[in-house]
Amino acid sequence: MKNSKNVKTETIVEKEKRCIVESVFVGIICLLVFISFGYIALMSFFQTSVFDPNNYGNEVVLYINDNIALNIFFTALFVFLIFRARKYFDFFSKVNIRIMEIALAGFVLIIGVVWVFSVTSVPAADSYNIFEAATKAAQGDYSPFHNGADFYNKDFYNGYSYFNFYPFQLGFVLFSELFYRIFGTESSLPIQVFNVICVAAAYYALARITALLFKRKGVEFITILLLAACVQPVLLCTFVYGNISGMCFALWACLFLIKYFQTQKYLNLIPCGLLLVMATLLKYNNMIYLVAFVLVLIVHTVKARKWQSVAFALAICIATVGASNLVIMSYEKRAGVELSSGVSQVLYLDMGLQESYMAPGWYTRTGLETYMNNNFDKKAAEEQAWRDISSRMDRFGSNADYTLDFFSKKILSQWNEPTFESIWISKVKSHEYEVSAIGTAVYDKSLGQFLELHFNFFMQVVYILFAIGIYMMFIRKKANIETILLPLVILGGFGYHLLFEGKSQYVLTYIPLLLPFAGYAAFVILTGKYEKLKELAATLNQKQTQK
């Protein structure tokens, strides 16, 4: 009996130690996320990043001081309306949440399709290189893969194929090629419509994730309303790139991973892995999701001693990297070329630490020129990049004011630009047909002004609620590897674009991920008892009466 008790005690101690690992991990993530987005929430009251109307096409960012009194007034009004809504809280329990989920998807589909066909945007820059390669490959023409061929923007790349610099784009090229083989090669509109479907599916996945994480109908109800108000991703659907579709597949992968954590059913890992591989093929930056998945799977292995979790983490690492390499090899064989390894992440880091005419850390030709100047030798290019990075680090280390200004502006140029280039992305391009009245109203008239005001205030509220939601989730002990998964992805996106190349359009796909936690914060505010505040109010009232 004594030995049995000792074994039992040791088992309890081991479990407690494993739980401490999870607690420390989620605590650190919550702290970093709260600090990062608390700063953004605070700064959103004081200024807004906008594009210079006199240099609009070149994405030059200006930092405009806000009317602080007006921001405080509207925030106070919003808080007042939340508290007024408390009396109608019973309404949540009567709503059919499944109908709301479907209605949300339907709403996104309608406004998305209307927008896409209102502006009929034509691809440009990188998206046109991909469009050209995919449409020609669908017709058996692989000339864009050959140096010196007559491909789009060849002078910008000194006659070298675009895919010698960015071979990781071939995942989206493959997907696009298959799409154009089905729907024809004349227009990119089919991909744009698919983007709309992806936003609708992504929002539905987020609603289901909210239900799984918080298990309260009221939280999902509020989150659905916030998602409906978050129309920037819908407007970005005109962008023929892997951002939107990659976000969709990644969020569905998150949904299945959370299901696995909650049910311990290994079959959920199969669609999770397949969806994540697809997400990284469509947009290579979704490797941020891969890193987040691996981290939570390792913690889950320690916590629950589920060795299958760490085996799955290893498998998805191999699958995601392997799938990308297989796609590159297949195009090399079909085109009869051998592509260079491409601009590496070290060169992107070098770019992200440089000044840019757009905003600090935004796009420059730094990486591309370093790679060309070193004759496409990856090792030599990275050695030069590291020297540049070292020089920049010396500058940052010797001038604290400059460092603070650089990174502050880089953060705010991305996260505090509330349109996230969702309107810019089609406005600056050509159009297949004449822009409709809706498109014109958004581009140059009152509807566009209304949307900009809406986006500005909406993001202020979302950042505040998100920071509160992370704080409340932590102090109420609801933070675990399930609820921390999306914040970990957000933190990964924040950290990556803090150091590497930045643009506000790049961070847009992380914005919807904030909303379940903003919805949770609003729910906590609505359902709070506020007993201490009531006691304080009663005491003050009593003293006033006695006077």
C-alpha positions in Angstrom: 0.0 0.0 0.0 2.8 2.4 0.9 4.5 1.9 -2.5 1.2 2.4 -4.2 0.7 5.7 -2.5 4.2 6.8 -3.3 3.6 6.0 -7.0 0.3 7.9 -7.0 2.0 10.9 -5.3 4.8 10.9 -7.8 2.2 10.7 -10.7 0.4 13.7 -9.3 3.7 15.6 -8.9 4.6 14.8 -12.5 1.2 16.0 -13.8 1.6 19.2 -11.9 5.0 19.8 -13.4 3.7 19.1 -16.8 0.8 21.6 -16.2 3.4 24.2 -15.0 5.1 23.9 -18.4 1.8 24.8 -20.1 1.1 27.6 -17.7 4.5 29.2 -18.1 4.2 28.9 -21.9 0.8 30.5 -22.2 1.7 33.1 -19.6 4.6 34.3 -21.6 2.6 34.4 -24.8 -0.3 36.3 -23.1 2.2 38.8 -21.7 3.9 39.5 -25.1 0.6 39.7 -26.9 -0.8 42.1 -24.3 2.2 44.4 -24.4 2.3 44.4 -28.2 -1.3 45.1 -28.8 -1.8 47.3 -25.8 0.8 49.6 -27.3 -1.0 49.6 -30.7 -4.4 50.2 -29.0 -2.9 53.2 -27.1 -1.2 54.7 -30.1 -4.4 54.3 -32.2 -5.9 57.0 -30.0 -3.2 59.5 -30.9 -2.5 58.9 -34.6 -3.5 57.1 -37.8 -1.2 55.9 -40.6 -2.5 56.9 -44.1 -1.2 56.9 -47.6 0.1 60.3 -48.9 -2.7 61.4 -51.4 0.0 63.2 -53.4 2.1 60.0 -53.7 -0.7 57.5 -53.4 0.4 55.0 -56.0 3.9 54.6 -54.3 2.5 53.6 -50.9 4.1 56.4 -49.1 2.9 56.4 -45.5 2.1 59.5 -43.4 1.5 59.5 -39.7 -1.5 61.8 -39.0 -2.3 63.0 -35.5 -5.9 62.2 -34.4 -8.4 64.3 -32.6 -7.9 62.7 -29.2 -11.0 64.2 -27.7 -13.1 62.9 -30.6 -11.6 59.4 -30.2 -12.3 59.4 -26.4 -15.8 60.6 -27.0 -16.6 57.8 -29.5 -14.9 55.2 -27.3 -16.9 56.4 -24.3 -20.1 56.3 -26.4 -19.3 52.7 -27.5 -18.7 51.7 -23.8 -22.0 53.4 -22.9 -23.8 51.4 -25.7 -22.3 48.2 -24.5 -23.6 48.7 -21.0 -27.0 49.8 -22.3 -27.1 46.5 -24.2 -26.8 44.5 -21.0 -30.6 44.7 -20.5 -31.1 42.9 -23.8 -28.6 40.2 -23.0 -31.3 37.5 -22.8 -31.6 37.9 -26.5 -28.4 36.0 -27.0 -29.8 32.8 -25.6 -32.8 32.9 -28.1 -30.7 33.4 -31.2 -30.1 30.5 -33.5 -26.4 30.7 -33.8 -26.1 28.2 -36.7 -28.3 30.5 -38.8 -26.1 33.5 -37.8 -23.0 31.5 -39.0 -24.6 30.8 -42.3 -25.9 34.4 -42.6 -22.4 35.7 -42.0 -21.0 33.6 -44.8 -23.8 34.7 -47.1 -23.3 38.3 -46.2 -19.6 38.0 -47.1 -20.3 36.3 -50.3 -22.8 38.9 -51.5 -20.7 42.0 -50.7 -17.5 40.3 -51.9 -18.9 39.3 -55.3 -20.5 42.7 -55.8 -17.2 44.4 -55.0 -15.1 42.1 -57.3 -17.4 42.7 -60.3 -17.7 46.4 -59.4 -14.0 47.1 -60.0 -12.8 44.1 -62.1 -9.2 44.7 -61.0 -6.3 43.6 -63.3 -3.2 42.1 -61.6 0.0 44.1 -61.5 3.5 43.7 -60.1 4.1 40.3 -58.4 0.5 39.2 -58.9 0.8 39.7 -62.6 4.1 37.7 -62.8 2.1 34.9 -61.1 -0.9 35.4 -63.3 1.2 35.4 -66.5 3.1 32.2 -65.5 0.0 30.3 -64.5 -2.1 31.2 -67.5 0.8 30.4 -69.9 1.6 27.2 -68.2 -2.0 26.2 -68.5 -1.5 26.6 -72.3 1.9 24.7 -72.3 4.0 27.8 -72.5 6.8 28.0 -69.9 8.6 31.1 -71.3 8.3 33.1 -68.0 10.6 30.5 -66.4 13.4 31.3 -68.9 15.9 34.1 -68.5 15.9 36.5 -71.4 12.3 35.7 -72.4 9.7 38.3 -73.1 7.9 38.1 -69.8 6.2 40.8 -67.7 8.4 43.4 -66.1 11.6 41.7 -67.4 13.6 44.9 -67.2 12.9 45.2 -63.4 14.6 41.8 -63.0 17.4 42.5 -65.4 16.0 39.9 -67.8 16.2 37.1 -65.2 13.1 35.0 -64.6 11.0 36.2 -61.6 11.1 32.7 -60.2 14.9 32.7 -59.9 14.2 35.2 -57.1 11.0 33.9 -55.7 10.6 30.2 -56.4 8.4 29.8 -53.3 5.6 31.6 -55.3 5.2 28.5 -57.4 2.8 26.9 -54.9 0.3 29.6 -55.8 1.2 29.4 -59.4 0.3 25.7 -59.4 -3.0 26.3 -57.8 -3.7 29.2 -60.2 -2.7 27.1 -63.2 -5.2 24.4 -62.2 -7.9 27.1 -61.8 -7.2 28.7 -65.1 -7.3 25.3 -66.9 -10.9 25.0 -65.7 -12.1 28.5 -66.0 -10.0 29.9 -68.9 -7.0 32.1 -69.1 -8.5 35.4 -70.2 -9.2 36.9 -66.7 -8.2 36.7 -63.1 -11.8 37.2 -61.9 -12.4 33.5 -61.2 -9.5 33.6 -58.6 -11.0 36.8 -57.2 -14.3 35.1 -56.7 -12.6 32.2 -55.1 -11.0 34.6 -52.7 -14.4 35.8 -51.7 -15.5 32.2 -51.0 -12.3 31.8 -49.0 -13.1 34.8 -46.8 -16.6 33.4 -46.2 -15.2 30.0 -45.3 -12.5 31.6 -43.1 -15.1 33.6 -41.2 -17.3 30.5 -40.7 -14.2 28.7 -39.4 -13.5 31.5 -36.9 -17.1 31.4 -35.7 -16.7 27.6 -35.1 -13.3 28.1 -33.4 -14.9 30.7 -31.1 -17.6 28.2 -30.1 -15.0 25.6 -29.4 -12.8 27.8 -27.3 -15.3 29.8 -25.2 -18.4 27.5 -25.3 -20.7 30.5 -24.8 -23.3 31.5 -27.3 -22.9 35.1 -26.4 -19.2 35.2 -27.2 -19.8 33.7 -30.7 -22.8 36.1 -31.2 -20.6 39.1 -30.6 -17.7 37.7 -32.6 -20.0 37.1 -35.6 -21.1 40.8 -35.5 -17.4 41.9 -35.3 -16.6 39.6 -38.3 -19.4 41.1 -40.3 -18.0 44.6 -39.6 -14.5 43.5 -40.6 -14.8 44.0 -44.4 -11.2 44.8 -45.2 -10.4 41.2 -46.1 -13.4 41.2 -48.4 -12.2 44.2 -50.2 -8.7 42.6 -50.5 -10.3 39.8 -52.6 -9.3 41.7 -55.8 -5.7 40.9 -55.0 -4.7 37.9 -57.1 -2.3 36.4 -54.5 -2.2 33.7 -51.9 -2.9 35.9 -48.9 -6.7 35.3 -48.6 -6.9 31.7 -49.7 -3.8 30.8 -47.5 -5.5 32.4 -44.5 -8.7 30.3 -45.1 -6.8 27.0 -45.3 -4.7 27.9 -42.3 -7.7 28.8 -40.1 -9.4 25.5 -41.0 -6.2 23.7 -40.0 -6.4 25.6 -36.7 -10.0 24.4 -36.3 -9.1 20.7 -36.7 -6.0 21.1 -34.4 -8.2 22.6 -31.6 -10.7 19.7 -32.2 -7.8 17.3 -31.7 -6.7 18.9 -28.4 -10.3 18.8 -27.1 -11.3 15.3 -28.3 -7.9 13.5 -28.5 -9.2 12.0 -31.8 -6.2 11.5 -34.1 -8.3 11.5 -37.2 -8.5 15.3 -36.8 -4.8 15.5 -37.5 -5.2 14.3 -41.1 -7.2 17.2 -42.4 -5.2 19.6 -40.1 -2.0 18.5 -41.8 -3.3 18.6 -45.4 -4.9 22.0 -44.9 -1.7 23.4 -43.4 0.4 22.1 -46.3 -2.0 23.8 -48.7 -1.9 27.0 -46.7 1.9 27.2 -46.9 1.9 26.4 -50.6 -0.6 29.2 -51.3 1.4 31.7 -49.1 4.8 30.8 -47.8 4.5 33.2 -44.9 2.0 30.8 -43.4 5.0 29.0 -42.1 4.2 31.2 -39.1 1.2 28.9 -38.5 3.6 25.9 -38.8 5.8 27.3 -36.1 2.8 27.9 -33.8 1.5 24.4 -34.4 4.8 22.8 -33.6 5.2 24.8 -30.4 1.7 23.9 -29.0 2.1 20.3 -30.1 5.3 20.1 -28.1 3.6 21.6 -25.1 0.7 19.1 -25.6 3.2 16.3 -25.7 4.7 17.3 -22.4 1.3 18.0 -20.8 -0.6 15.0 -21.9 2.2 12.6 -22.8 0.7 12.2 -26.3 3.8 11.3 -28.2 1.7 11.2 -31.4 1.5 15.0 -31.1 5.3 15.5 -31.4 5.3 12.9 -34.2 2.7 14.9 -36.0 4.7 18.1 -35.5 7.7 16.4 -37.2 5.5 15.1 -40.0 4.0 18.5 -40.9 7.4 20.1 -40.9 8.6 17.5 -43.4 5.4 17.7 -45.4 5.2 21.5 -45.7 8.9 21.9 -46.7 8.8 18.8 -49.0 5.6 19.9 -50.8 7.1 23.3 -51.7 10.3 21.6 -53.0 8.3 19.1 -55.0 6.3 21.9 -56.7 9.5 23.8 -57.6 11.0 20.6 -59.0 7.9 19.8 -61.1 8.0 23.2 -62.7 11.8 23.0 -63.3 11.2 19.7 -65.1 8.2 20.9 -67.1 10.0 24.1 -68.2 13.4 22.5 -68.7 15.2 24.9 -66.4 17.1 24.9 -63.1 15.9 27.7 -60.9 18.1 29.4 -58.3 17.3 28.9 -54.6 15.8 32.4 -54.4 16.0 35.4 -52.1 16.4 33.9 -48.6 14.9 35.0 -45.3 18.2 36.5 -44.3 17.9 38.9 -47.2 14.3 39.7 -46.2 15.6 40.4 -42.7 18.2 42.8 -44.2 15.4 44.5 -46.1 13.2 44.8 -43.1 15.8 46.7 -41.1 16.5 49.3 -43.9 14.9 52.6 -44.4 12.4 52.8 -47.3 10.7 55.7 -49.1 7.4 54.1 -48.2 7.9 53.5 -44.4 10.6 52.1 -42.2 11.2 48.4 -43.1 8.9 48.4 -46.1 9.9 47.1 -49.6 13.2 48.1 -51.2 15.3 46.4 -53.9 17.9 45.5 -51.2 17.3 41.8 -51.2 16.9 41.5 -54.9 20.0 43.5 -55.8 22.1 41.7 -53.2 21.1 38.4 -54.7 21.9 39.6 -58.3 25.1 41.3 -57.4 26.4 38.0 -55.9 25.5 36.1 -59.1 22.6 34.2 -57.4 25.0 32.6 -55.0 22.9 32.2 -51.8 25.9 31.8 -49.5 27.7 34.9 -50.8 24.4 37.0 -50.8 23.7 36.0 -47.2 27.2 36.9 -46.1 26.8 40.4 -47.5 23.3 40.6 -46.0 24.7 39.7 -42.5 27.3 42.5 -42.9 24.5 44.9 -43.7 22.5 43.6 -40.7 25.5 44.0 -38.4 25.9 47.6 -39.6 22.3 48.3 -38.9 22.4 46.7 -35.5 25.4 49.0 -34.7 23.3 52.0 -35.7 20.4 50.8 -33.6 22.7 50.1 -30.6 24.3 53.5 -30.8 21.2 55.6 -31.1 18.3 54.6 -28.9 16.0 57.5 -30.1 16.5 56.4 -33.7 15.8 52.8 -32.9 12.6 53.6 -31.0 11.5 55.9 -33.8 12.3 53.3 -36.6 10.5 50.4 -35.0 7.6 52.4 -33.7 6.9 53.8 -37.1 7.3 50.4 -38.7 4.7 48.9 -36.3 2.2 51.7 -36.7 2.7 51.9 -40.5 1.4 48.3 -40.6 -1.0 47.8 -37.7 -2.4 51.3 -37.4 -3.2 51.8 -41.1 -6.8 50.7 -40.7 -7.6 50.0 -44.4 -4.6 47.6 -44.6 -4.4 48.6 -48.3 -7.6 46.7 -49.0 -8.9 49.7 -51.2 -5.5 50.7 -52.4 -4.8 47.3 -53.8 -7.4 47.7 -56.6 -7.7 51.5 -56.9 -4.1 51.9 -58.2 -4.5 49.2 -60.8 -6.1 49.0 -64.2 -9.6 47.5 -64.6 -11.1 45.1 -67.2 -14.2 47.2 -67.5 -15.3 50.6 -66.4 -15.5 50.9 -62.6 -19.1 50.9 -61.5 -20.9 53.5 -59.4 -20.1 51.4 -56.2 -16.4 51.3 -57.0 -16.3 55.0 -57.8 -18.1 55.8 -54.5 -15.5 53.8 -52.6 -12.5 55.1 -54.4 -13.3 58.8 -54.6 -16.6 59.7 -52.9 -18.6 59.6 -49.7 -18.7 55.8 -49.4 -14.9 55.6 -49.3 -14.8 58.4 -46.7 -17.3 56.5 -44.6 -15.4 53.3 -44.8 -12.1 54.9 -43.8 -13.9 56.4 -40.7 -15.5 53.1 -39.9 -12.2 51.2 -40.3 -10.4 53.7 -38.1 -12.8 53.5 -35.2 -13.5 49.8 -35.7 -9.8 49.0 -35.3 -9.4 51.2 -32.2 -12.2 49.3 -30.6 -10.9 45.9 -31.7 -7.4 46.6 -30.4 -8.7 47.7 -27.0 -11.1 44.7 -26.7 -8.4 42.3 -27.9 -5.9 43.4 -25.3 -8.6 43.3 -22.6 -9.7 39.8 -23.9 -6.1 38.4 -23.6 -5.8 39.9 -20.1 -9.2 38.5 -18.9 -8.5 35.1 -20.5 -5.3 34.9 -18.5 -6.6 36.1 -15.1 -9.7 33.9 -15.4 -7.4 30.9 -16.1 -8.9 30.2 -19.5 -5.5 30.5 -21.2 -4.3 27.1 -22.4 -2.7 25.6 -25.6 -6.2 25.7 -27.3 -7.1 29.3 -26.5 -3.5 30.5 -27.1 -3.1 29.1 -30.6 -4.5 32.0 -32.5 -2.8 34.6 -30.3 0.5 32.7 -30.8 0.0 33.0 -34.6 -0.8 36.7 -34.3 2.3 37.2 -32.2 4.3 35.3 -34.8 3.0 37.6 -37.5 3.7 40.7 -35.4 7.3 39.6 -34.6 8.0 38.5 -38.2 6.9 41.8 -39.8 8.5 43.8 -37.0 11.9 42.4 -38.2 11.4 41.3 -41.8 9.8 43.1 -44.7 6.6 45.0 -43.6 3.5 46.2 -45.3 0.0 46.8 -43.9 -1.5 44.5 -46.5 0.7 41.7 -45.1 -0.8 42.0 -41.6 -4.4 42.1 -42.7 -4.8 38.3 -42.7 -4.1 38.4 -38.9 -6.8 41.0 -38.1 -9.8 38.5 -38.2 -7.9 36.3 -35.7 -8.2 39.1 -33.1 -12.0 39.1 -33.2 -12.8 36.0 -31.1 -10.9 37.5 -28.2 -12.4 40.9 -28.7 -15.8 39.2 -28.7 -14.8 37.4 -25.4 -13.8 40.8 -23.8 -17.2 42.4 -24.9 -19.0 39.4 -23.4 -17.1 39.6 -20.1 -18.0 43.3 -19.9 -21.7 42.6 -20.7 -22.0 39.9 -18.2 -19.9 41.4 -15.4 -21.6 41.8 -12.0 -19.6 44.8 -10.9 -20.5 44.3 -7.2 -17.6 46.4 -5.9 -18.5 49.3 -8.3 -22.1 49.0 -7.1 -21.0 49.1 -3.5 -18.8 52.1 -4.1 -21.6 53.9 -6.0 -24.0 53.1 -3.1 -21.6 54.4 -0.5 -21.0 57.6 -2.5 -24.7 58.1 -2.9 -25.3 57.5 0.8 -22.7 60.1 1.7 -24.3 62.6 -0.7 -27.7 62.0 0.8 -26.3 62.6 4.3 -25.0 66.0 3.2 
